């Protein structure tokens, strides 16, 4: 009987949650933004975090990750050449049209007291505890009521989860492998990890006494948060666009300003600014969005007339005006009082945000001026200017050498992934060695074909665009009837994660070498309007001399809007704006680099909960809970750099705030870096791989099956026709379009 009730209950849950798929028309203001978001071709994927049950040495705090290779499924492939990191457990259905729809999840009407209880419970639990009250109210509206009878099973251990629950009344039992471990009582939330991505449930939840719950599914959660974020930012954007102050800024610059402002409401009669107060007491300025304010100034006693007035009216401000900036610029006390004469809404800009975004408005106009087109790594730049590249520089740099495909010989396998292999290849004409990524067409189309094909084309675009000493170069691309090929620069020194695993904790000078190289690589990407989105040690190669080569551009995306909303990356390194659904831009890459600096010196990522609690890791990220361990000595400049990169407030994050990459490259921690010598690879790396020959691949682990291509299936005529546009878009560096006959002899037995 209990089983029948449980089955009926599960069916009822699905029926109720399906109603969340119904659409309600939202305002026209958002439709174009979300239509564009729907066109994004991002891979909707976040690599699931491994269990953090590894032991940590108390003194060295080195993270032990023997499971890391299992998580990535392709250590050498990740290091060598952009193999996929997709796992079915990580899919978060971001490709679902409903997620990027311009329509909001339907609200579930609830009494005010009920909504108040839901919001109160949400505000105490990660990840909801970082959301504003308006967002929590929207989430509460999207939750579905559910009644459950005693002995019913709500969650089954091992099942894939996609729902979060709030127990409103009753009692639940938590069982692991059939043994009771805990009880859940009214007001408690469980299953919230499922809102981030698909993971197997770690326990079974049974109903002890008749229970009343509220259920939130992942799709409704993400759509609610995204819609709220996009709505708010576009409202602010259109308001700022009407302000004459910002006439000189382009849309992207105004979106950056929208990132730094905070909406604040004042009642009629409220004193917003009081004359004479020190600026440091409330260091901010305001833009008047709605309502009216009066500007008043005290009349000196010797100048007062018989009327007895102590203040004089200086002016009346209306929507679009701003005030309070003088004190921020001069650091003087407030020179006048500002009083609301009607209900007023202002956009508040704090001092740090002002310095980052508003103080240098005139610099935005300078950016439109022509720049020197010679590649920066060939010219003297002076210490501190970071050998900055420009998009024009990169576009005019010399093309990579492109071998004829008839001259390419396959030597041996290097790695493998789901639908691709990486092989060691040689150009017989020059005897140069390369890494060749081979993508099997039919395997590529086995699942999520639209997303996968978009990903590989995006990857090829990124590799074709970049030209930098610290980024793996693309030398050629080919195809035949069965495969797509990328001929990529070879780096046989392994990856940075492998070096960290062997070497242990790094000194600051050693870490500085790798970080400064990566900072230059990121600067190059960002100037070309790409965002990388998956920076981690596993994606940083080392060449035969020990220099950095950033690789694996499967998640790299050229930003057509000011940010992208797809979920991807590796949880230990993702920025808070990725987790809370607010969308990401270049700032997420500087966040990840800050996490990596911490990891190089301490031994584990900055926010990882070493007990294995993934939600605690996410909570630490969302709150920016950065703790420098006492047993590890950080220099003051290193602490300042890491803290600046790991600012939850995007507006003040180093690398994204005013100054861009130069705010990182000119930081005190890099004072002794000779950027010219570094970018020209004249500096001796702190570690050089020991290679027995030019084809020594001992720094990579060959995975099982990587040496055998097996009997790969041919494309069906239907697939060939359906996806013809992809094969044509891929083309060939030799100018041929579409598929040609097979060219390369691929290995079929173990090497």
C-alpha positions in Angstrom: 0.0 0.0 0.0 2.8 2.4 0.9 4.5 1.7 -2.4 1.4 2.5 -4.3 1.0 5.7 -2.4 4.6 6.6 -3.0 4.2 5.9 -6.8 1.0 8.0 -6.8 2.8 10.8 -4.9 5.7 10.8 -7.4 3.3 11.0 -10.3 1.5 13.9 -8.6 4.8 15.7 -8.0 5.6 15.4 -11.7 2.1 16.7 -12.7 2.4 19.7 -10.4 5.9 20.5 -11.6 5.0 20.2 -15.2 2.7 23.2 -14.7 5.9 25.2 -14.2 6.5 24.7 -17.9 3.5 26.9 -18.7 4.4 30.3 -19.9 3.1 33.7 -19.0 3.9 36.7 -21.2 6.4 39.1 -19.7 6.9 42.8 -20.7 8.1 43.7 -24.2 11.2 45.4 -22.8 12.8 42.0 -22.2 11.8 40.2 -25.3 14.7 41.3 -27.5 17.3 40.6 -24.8 16.0 37.2 -24.1 15.5 36.4 -27.8 19.2 37.1 -28.3 20.0 35.0 -25.2 18.2 32.1 -26.8 20.5 32.4 -29.8 23.6 31.8 -27.7 25.3 28.6 -28.6 26.9 28.0 -25.2 27.4 24.4 -24.0 25.0 24.2 -21.0 27.4 22.3 -18.7 29.1 22.6 -15.5 31.6 19.8 -14.7 30.3 18.2 -11.5 32.6 18.5 -8.5 34.2 15.4 -7.1 33.8 14.2 -3.6 36.1 16.2 -1.3 36.8 13.3 1.0 40.6 13.4 0.3 42.9 14.0 3.3 44.6 17.4 3.7 48.0 17.8 5.4 47.4 20.1 8.4 50.7 22.0 7.8 50.8 22.2 4.0 47.0 22.1 3.4 47.6 20.4 0.0 44.5 19.2 -1.6 44.6 15.5 -2.5 42.6 14.8 -5.6 43.1 11.3 -6.8 39.6 11.4 -8.3 40.4 14.4 -10.4 41.2 12.5 -13.5 38.0 10.6 -13.2 36.2 13.9 -12.9 37.7 15.3 -16.1 37.8 11.9 -17.8 40.8 13.1 -19.9 43.8 14.5 -18.1 46.0 14.5 -21.2 43.1 15.4 -23.5 42.2 18.4 -21.4 45.8 19.5 -21.4 46.6 18.8 -25.0 43.7 20.0 -27.1 40.2 21.0 -26.2 38.5 17.7 -25.7 34.9 17.8 -24.4 34.4 17.9 -20.6 30.7 17.1 -20.8 29.2 14.5 -18.5 25.6 13.5 -18.4 25.5 14.2 -14.6 26.4 17.8 -15.3 23.7 18.8 -17.8 21.6 21.5 -16.4 19.2 21.8 -19.3 20.3 25.4 -20.1 19.6 24.5 -23.8 15.9 24.0 -22.9 14.1 26.8 -24.8 12.0 27.4 -21.7 15.1 28.5 -19.9 15.9 31.4 -22.3 12.3 32.1 -23.0 11.1 35.7 -22.6 8.3 34.4 -20.4 8.4 33.9 -16.6 7.3 30.8 -14.7 3.7 31.0 -13.6 3.2 32.2 -10.1 1.5 29.9 -7.6 -0.9 32.2 -5.6 -0.2 31.9 -1.8 -1.5 33.7 1.3 0.8 36.5 2.4 1.7 34.7 5.6 2.7 31.7 3.7 5.0 33.7 1.4 6.5 35.3 4.4 7.3 31.9 5.9 8.9 30.7 2.7 11.0 33.8 2.3 12.1 33.6 5.9 13.2 30.0 5.4 15.0 30.7 2.1 16.9 33.7 3.5 18.7 31.4 6.0 19.8 28.7 3.5 22.5 28.8 0.8 22.3 29.7 -2.1 19.2 31.7 -1.4 20.8 33.7 1.5 22.7 35.9 -0.9 19.6 37.0 -2.9 17.6 40.2 -2.4 14.2 40.2 -0.9 12.5 40.8 -4.3 14.2 37.8 -5.7 13.2 35.6 -2.8 9.6 36.7 -3.3 9.8 35.7 -7.0 11.2 32.3 -6.0 8.5 31.8 -3.4 5.9 32.6 -6.1 7.3 29.9 -8.3 7.2 27.2 -5.7 4.5 24.5 -6.0 2.5 23.3 -2.9 2.6 19.5 -2.3 0.8 17.3 0.3 2.5 14.0 1.2 1.1 11.1 3.3 3.0 9.3 6.0 5.4 6.5 4.7 5.6 8.1 1.2 9.0 8.5 -0.4 9.9 11.9 -1.6 13.5 11.4 -2.7 15.3 8.1 -3.5 19.0 7.7 -2.9 20.9 7.4 -6.2 18.2 9.1 -8.4 19.1 12.2 -10.4 17.7 15.2 -8.6 16.2 18.4 -10.1 13.9 19.6 -7.3 14.4 21.5 -4.0 12.0 21.1 -1.1 10.8 23.3 1.8 9.0 21.4 4.6 6.2 23.6 5.8 4.7 21.1 8.3 5.1 17.5 9.3 8.3 15.5 9.7 10.6 13.6 7.4 13.2 10.9 7.8 16.7 10.9 6.2 18.1 7.4 5.3 21.4 6.5 3.8 21.6 2.9 2.6 18.5 2.1 4.6 19.8 3.5 7.9 18.2 6.5 9.5 20.7 9.4 9.8 18.6 12.5 10.5 15.1 14.1 10.7 13.8 17.1 8.8 11.4 19.3 10.5 9.2 22.3 9.6 11.1 25.2 8.2 14.0 23.2 6.8 15.1 23.1 3.2 16.6 20.1 1.4 17.7 19.1 -2.1 19.0 22.6 -2.9 22.1 21.2 -4.7 19.8 20.0 -7.5 19.1 23.6 -8.4 22.8 23.9 -9.5 23.2 20.8 -11.6 22.2 17.1 -11.9 23.8 15.0 -9.2 22.6 11.7 -7.7 20.7 12.0 -4.5 22.8 11.1 -1.5 20.0 9.9 0.7 16.4 8.7 0.7 13.8 11.0 2.2 10.6 9.4 3.7 7.6 11.0 5.2 7.2 10.2 8.9 3.9 12.1 9.5 1.6 13.8 7.0 3.5 16.7 5.5 3.0 19.9 3.6 5.8 21.0 1.4 6.7 23.5 -1.3 8.7 22.3 -4.3 11.0 24.3 -6.6 12.4 22.7 -9.8 15.6 23.7 -11.4 14.1 25.2 -14.5 11.7 27.5 -12.6 14.5 28.6 -10.3 16.9 29.5 -13.1 14.3 31.2 -15.2 13.1 33.2 -12.2 16.6 34.4 -11.3 17.6 35.2 -14.9 14.4 37.1 -15.7 14.8 39.1 -12.5 18.4 39.9 -13.3 17.8 40.8 -16.9 14.7 42.9 -16.1 16.6 44.9 -13.4 19.7 45.5 -15.5 17.8 46.6 -18.6 15.6 49.0 -16.7 18.7 50.6 -15.2 20.4 50.5 -18.6 17.6 52.4 -20.4 17.5 54.9 -17.6 21.2 55.5 -17.7 21.0 55.8 -21.5 18.6 58.8 -21.1 21.1 60.6 -18.9 23.2 63.1 -20.8 26.1 62.3 -18.6 26.6 59.1 -20.4 26.2 60.3 -24.0 29.8 59.6 -24.7 29.6 55.9 -23.6 28.7 53.0 -25.8 26.1 50.4 -24.7 28.7 48.0 -23.2 30.2 50.7 -21.1 26.8 51.7 -19.8 26.0 48.1 -18.9 29.2 48.1 -16.9 27.9 51.2 -15.0 24.6 49.3 -14.5 26.7 46.6 -12.7 27.9 49.0 -10.0 24.7 50.9 -9.0 22.3 49.9 -6.2 18.7 51.0 -6.2 17.6 52.8 -3.1 14.2 54.2 -2.2 13.5 57.3 0.0 10.2 58.5 1.5 9.0 62.1 1.1 10.8 64.3 3.4 13.8 62.0 3.8 17.2 63.7 4.1 19.4 61.9 1.5 22.5 64.0 2.1 23.1 66.4 5.0 25.3 69.4 4.6 28.5 69.4 6.5 28.8 65.6 7.0 32.2 64.1 6.2 32.3 62.3 2.9 33.9 59.2 4.6 30.7 58.8 6.7 28.7 57.9 3.6 31.0 57.9 0.6 28.6 57.7 -2.4 26.8 59.7 -5.1 23.3 59.3 -6.5 21.5 59.3 -9.9 17.9 60.3 -9.6 15.7 57.7 -11.2 12.2 58.7 -10.1 10.7 61.5 -8.0 12.1 64.9 -7.1 14.6 66.3 -4.6 15.5 69.8 -3.5 19.1 71.1 -3.0 19.4 73.4 0.1 22.4 75.2 1.5 22.8 76.8 4.9 22.9 80.6 5.0 25.9 81.9 7.1 24.6 83.7 10.2 26.2 87.0 9.2 24.2 86.9 5.9 20.8 86.1 7.3 18.0 88.7 6.8 15.0 89.6 8.9 13.0 86.7 7.6 14.9 84.4 9.9 15.6 81.8 7.1 18.6 79.6 7.9 18.6 77.8 4.5 18.3 78.8 0.9 17.0 76.8 -2.0 19.7 76.1 -4.5 17.8 74.0 -7.0 15.4 71.2 -7.8 16.6 68.0 -9.4 14.5 65.6 -11.4 14.9 62.2 -13.1 18.2 61.9 -14.9 20.1 64.3 -12.7 22.8 63.3 -10.3 24.3 64.7 -7.0 26.9 64.0 -4.4 29.8 63.6 -6.8 31.7 66.7 -5.6 32.6 65.2 -2.2 33.9 62.0 -3.8 36.2 63.9 -6.1 37.4 66.5 -3.6 37.1 64.5 -0.4 35.6 67.6 1.2 32.6 67.6 3.6 29.1 67.7 1.9 28.5 71.2 0.6 24.7 71.1 0.6 21.7 69.1 1.8 19.5 67.0 -0.5 15.9 66.3 0.6 13.3 64.2 -1.1 10.1 66.1 -1.8 8.2 63.1 -3.1 8.7 59.3 -2.9 12.0 59.0 -4.6 14.1 56.2 -6.2 17.8 56.8 -6.6 20.7 54.7 -8.0 23.5 54.8 -5.5 27.1 54.6 -6.6 29.7 53.9 -3.8 33.2 55.4 -3.8 34.9 52.3 -5.1 32.5 52.0 -7.9 32.8 55.7 -8.7 36.6 55.4 -9.0 36.2 52.2 -11.1 33.6 53.4 -13.6 32.5 57.0 -13.4 35.6 59.0 -12.6 37.4 58.1 -15.9 34.5 58.7 -18.3 36.7 60.8 -20.6 38.9 57.7 -21.0 36.1 56.0 -22.8 36.3 58.5 -25.6 40.1 57.9 -25.9 39.4 54.3 -26.6 37.8 55.2 -30.0 41.1 56.7 -31.2 43.4 54.8 -33.6 46.0 52.6 -31.9 49.5 51.5 -33.0 48.9 48.3 -35.0 52.3 46.6 -34.4 52.1 43.5 -32.1 53.0 44.6 -28.6 55.3 41.7 -27.8 57.7 43.1 -30.5 57.9 46.6 -29.0 59.3 48.1 -25.8 56.5 48.8 -23.3 58.2 49.9 -20.1 57.7 48.2 -16.8 54.2 48.2 -15.6 52.2 48.8 -18.7 51.8 45.1 -19.2 52.9 44.8 -22.8 49.2 45.3 -23.6 47.9 43.9 -26.8 45.0 45.4 -28.7 42.4 43.8 -30.8 43.8 45.5 -33.9 47.3 44.3 -32.9 46.1 40.7 -32.8 44.1 40.8 -36.0 47.2 42.0 -37.9 49.7 39.6 -36.4 51.5 37.0 -38.6 49.6 33.8 -39.3 50.7 30.5 -37.9 52.5 28.1 -40.2 50.0 25.8 -41.9 51.3 22.4 -43.1 49.7 20.7 -46.1 47.6 17.8 -44.9 49.3 15.4 -47.3 52.5 16.0 -45.3 51.0 15.1 -41.9 52.0 11.8 -40.4 50.4 10.3 -37.2 53.0 9.1 -34.7 51.1 8.0 -31.6 48.0 8.8 -29.4 48.1 11.3 -26.6 44.7 11.4 -25.1 41.0 10.8 -25.7 37.5 12.1 -24.8 33.9 11.4 -25.6 33.9 12.1 -29.3 37.5 13.0 -30.0 41.1 11.9 -29.8 44.4 13.8 -29.5 47.3 12.4 -31.5 51.0 13.3 -31.9 51.6 14.3 -35.5 54.6 15.3 -37.6 54.9 17.5 -40.7 57.2 15.4 -43.0 58.2 18.6 -44.9 59.6 20.4 -41.9 59.8 17.6 -39.2 57.8 19.9 -36.9 55.6 18.2 -34.3 52.0 19.0 -33.5 49.0 17.9 -31.5 46.2 16.8 -33.8 42.7 16.8 -32.4 40.5 14.4 -34.3 36.7 14.8 -33.8 34.5 11.9 -35.0 31.5 13.2 -36.8 29.1 10.5 -36.1 29.9 10.4 -32.4 29.6 14.2 -32.3 26.0 13.9 -33.4 25.1 11.1 -31.0 23.5 13.5 -28.4 22.9 17.2 -28.1 24.0 17.6 -31.7 23.0 21.2 -32.0 25.0 22.3 -28.9 28.0 20.1 -29.7 28.3 21.3 -33.3 28.0 24.9 -32.1 30.6 24.3 -29.5 33.2 22.9 -31.9 32.6 25.7 -34.4 33.0 28.2 -31.5 36.2 26.5 -30.4 37.6 26.6 -33.9 36.7 30.3 -34.2 38.4 31.1 -30.9 41.6 29.2 -31.9 41.6 30.9 -35.3 41.3 34.3 -33.7 44.0 34.2 -31.0 47.7 34.8 -31.7 49.7 35.0 -28.4 52.8 33.3 -27.0 50.9 31.9 -24.0 47.9 30.5 -25.9 48.0 27.3 -27.9 48.1 28.2 -31.6 46.0 26.7 -34.3 48.1 25.8 -37.4 45.5 24.2 -39.6 42.1 22.6 -39.8 41.0 19.8 -42.1 38.2 17.3 -42.6 37.3 14.2 -44.4 34.2 12.0 -44.7 34.5 10.7 -41.1 36.5 13.2 -39.1 37.2 16.9 -38.3 40.8 17.8 -37.6 42.5 20.6 -35.6 46.3 20.8 -35.9 47.4 22.5 -32.7 50.6 23.7 -31.2 52.3 20.9 -29.2 53.2 21.3 -25.5 54.8 18.2 -24.0 55.4 19.5 -20.4 52.1 18.3 -19.0 49.6 20.6 -17.4 49.9 23.0 -14.4 47.7 20.7 -12.3 50.2 17.9 -12.8 53.1 20.2 -11.9 51.3 21.3 -8.7 50.6 17.7 -7.8 54.3 16.7 -8.2 55.9 19.9 -6.8 53.5 20.7 -3.9 53.1 24.2 -2.7 54.6 26.9 -4.8 56.6 29.9 -3.5 55.2 33.3 -4.5 58.0 33.9 -7.1 57.2 30.6 -8.7 53.5 31.2 -8.7 54.1 34.7 -10.0 55.7 33.4 -13.2 52.7 31.3 -14.2 50.1 33.9 -13.0 51.8 36.8 -14.9 51.8 34.6 -18.1 48.1 33.7 -17.7 47.2 37.4 -17.0 48.8 38.3 -20.4 46.9 35.5 -22.1 43.6 36.6 -20.5 44.2 40.2 -21.5 44.6 39.1 -25.1 41.3 37.1 -25.0 39.4 39.9 -23.5 40.6 42.6 -25.9 39.3 40.4 -28.7 35.9 40.3 -26.7 36.2 36.6 -25.8 35.5 35.2 -22.3 37.3 32.0 -21.4 34.9 30.7 -18.6 36.9 27.5 -17.6 40.2 28.6 -16.2 41.8 26.0 -14.0 45.2 24.3 -13.6 44.1 21.4 -15.8 43.6 23.7 -18.8 47.1 25.3 -18.6 49.7 23.5 -20.6 53.5 23.8 -20.2 55.7 23.6 -23.3 59.0 21.8 -23.6 60.8 24.9 -22.1 58.3 25.3 -19.2 56.3 28.3 -20.6 52.5 28.5 -20.2 50.1 27.6 -23.0 46.5 28.2 -22.3 44.4 25.5 -24.0 40.9 23.9 -24.1 38.7 26.6 -25.6 35.5 24.5 -25.6 33.7 27.1 -23.3 35.3 30.2 -24.7 32.7 32.6 -26.1 32.8 35.8 -28.1 30.5 38.2 -26.2 27.9 39.8 -28.5 26.0 41.2 -25.5 27.6 42.5 -22.3 27.4 39.1 -20.7 26.4 35.5 -21.3 24.0 33.4 -19.1 24.9 29.8 -19.8 26.1 27.7 -16.9 29.5 26.1 -17.5 32.9 25.7 -15.9 34.2 23.8 -12.9 32.5 24.5 -9.5 35.7 25.3 -7.5 36.6 28.1 -9.9 33.2 29.6 -11.0 32.4 33.2 -10.1 29.5 34.0 -7.8 27.6 35.7 -10.7 27.7 32.3 -12.5 26.1 30.5 -9.6 23.4 33.0 -8.9 22.3 33.2 -12.5 23.2 36.8 -13.1 25.3 36.0 -16.2 29.1 36.4 -16.6 31.6 38.4 -18.6 35.3 38.9 -18.5 35.2 39.3 -14.7 34.7 35.6 -14.2 38.1 34.8 -15.7 39.9 37.1 -13.3 38.0 35.5 -10.4 39.2 32.1 -11.5 42.8 33.4 -11.8 42.5 34.6 -8.2 41.3 31.2 -7.1 44.3 29.6 -8.9 46.8 31.9 -7.2 45.4 30.9 -3.8 45.6 27.2 -4.8 49.2 27.4 -6.0 50.3 28.8 -2.7 48.0 27.1 -0.3 47.3 23.8 -2.1 43.5 24.0 -2.5 41.1 26.3 -4.2 40.1 29.4 -2.2 36.5 28.5 -1.5 36.5 24.7 -1.6 35.0 23.0 1.5 37.5 20.2 2.2 34.9 18.1 4.0 33.1 17.5 0.7 30.1 19.7 1.2 29.5 21.2 -2.2 26.8 23.5 -1.1 29.2 24.9 1.5 31.6 25.5 -1.3 28.9 27.3 -3.3 27.9 29.3 -0.2 31.6 30.4 0.3 31.8 31.5 -3.3 28.5 33.5 -3.2 29.5 35.2 0.1 33.2 35.7 -0.9 34.2 34.0 2.3 37.9 34.2 1.7 40.1 32.8 4.5 43.9 33.0 4.3 45.3 30.1 6.4 47.6 31.1 9.3 50.1 28.4 8.5 50.7 29.8 5.0 52.6 33.1 4.7 51.2 35.5 2.1 53.0 38.8 1.3 50.8 41.8 1.8 50.8 42.5 -2.0 49.8 38.9 -2.8 46.9 39.1 -0.3 45.7 42.4 -1.8 45.8 40.9 -5.3 43.9 37.8 -4.5 41.3 39.7 -2.4 40.9 42.2 -5.3 40.4 39.4 -7.9 38.0 37.6 -5.5 35.7 40.5 -4.9 32.1 39.3 -5.1 31.2 42.8 -6.2 31.9 42.7 -9.9 32.3 46.5 -10.1 35.4 46.5 -7.8 37.0 43.2 -9.0 40.5 43.6 -10.3 40.7 43.0 -14.0 37.1 43.9 -14.7 36.9 47.3 -13.0 38.3 50.5 -14.6 41.8 49.8 -16.0 40.9 46.3 -17.1 43.8 43.9 -17.3 46.2 46.7 -16.6 44.8 47.0 -13.0 46.2 43.5 -12.6 49.4 43.8 -14.5 50.4 47.1 -12.7 49.7 45.6 -9.3 52.4 45.8 -6.7 52.7 42.0 -6.7 54.1 42.1 -10.2 56.5 45.0 -9.5 59.6 42.9 -10.4 58.1 41.3 -13.6 59.8 42.4 -16.8 56.8 42.1 -19.1 58.9 42.5 -22.3 61.3 39.7 -21.4 58.4 37.5 -20.2 56.2 37.9 -23.3 59.2 37.3 -25.5 60.0 34.1 -23.5 63.4 35.4 -22.4 62.9 34.7 -18.7 64.0 31.3 -17.5 60.9 29.3 -16.2 61.1 28.1 -12.6 60.6 24.5 -13.8 61.5 22.8 -17.1 60.2 19.3 -18.0 62.7 16.6 -18.5 62.1 15.1 -21.9 64.1 12.2 -23.3 63.3 13.0 -26.9 61.2 15.4 -29.0 58.3 12.8 -28.9 58.5 12.1 -25.2 54.9 12.1 -23.9 55.7 10.8 -20.4 54.2 13.9 -18.8 50.8 12.8 -19.9 48.9 9.7 -18.9 47.4 7.7 -21.8 43.9 6.8 -20.9 42.4 3.4 -21.7 41.1 3.3 -25.2 43.0 6.4 -26.3 45.3 4.3 -28.5 42.5 2.5 -30.4 40.0 4.3 -32.7 38.1 1.1 -33.2 35.5 0.7 -36.0 34.1 4.1 -36.2 30.7 4.4 -37.9 30.3 6.4 -41.1 27.9 9.3 -41.3 24.5 8.3 -42.5 23.4 10.1 -45.7 20.7 11.8 -43.7 23.2 13.2 -41.1 25.5 14.2 -43.9 22.7 16.3 -45.5 21.2 17.6 -42.2 24.5 18.9 -40.9 26.0 20.0 -44.2 26.0 23.6 -43.0 28.4 22.6 -40.1 30.8 20.8 -42.4 30.8 23.8 -44.8 31.3 26.2 -41.9 34.3 24.1 -40.7 35.9 24.1 -44.1 39.6 23.6 -44.4 42.6 25.8 -44.1 43.6 24.6 -47.6 40.4 26.1 -49.0 38.3 23.1 -49.7 34.7 23.1 -48.4 32.7 20.1 -47.1 34.1 16.6 -46.7 36.8 15.0 -48.6 38.2 11.5 -48.7 40.0 10.2 -45.6 43.6 11.4 -45.5 45.2 10.2 -42.3 46.0 6.7 -41.2 44.7 6.6 -37.7 45.9 4.1 -35.1 43.7 1.0 -34.7 45.9 -0.9 -32.2 47.7 0.0 -29.0 50.9 1.9 -29.6 
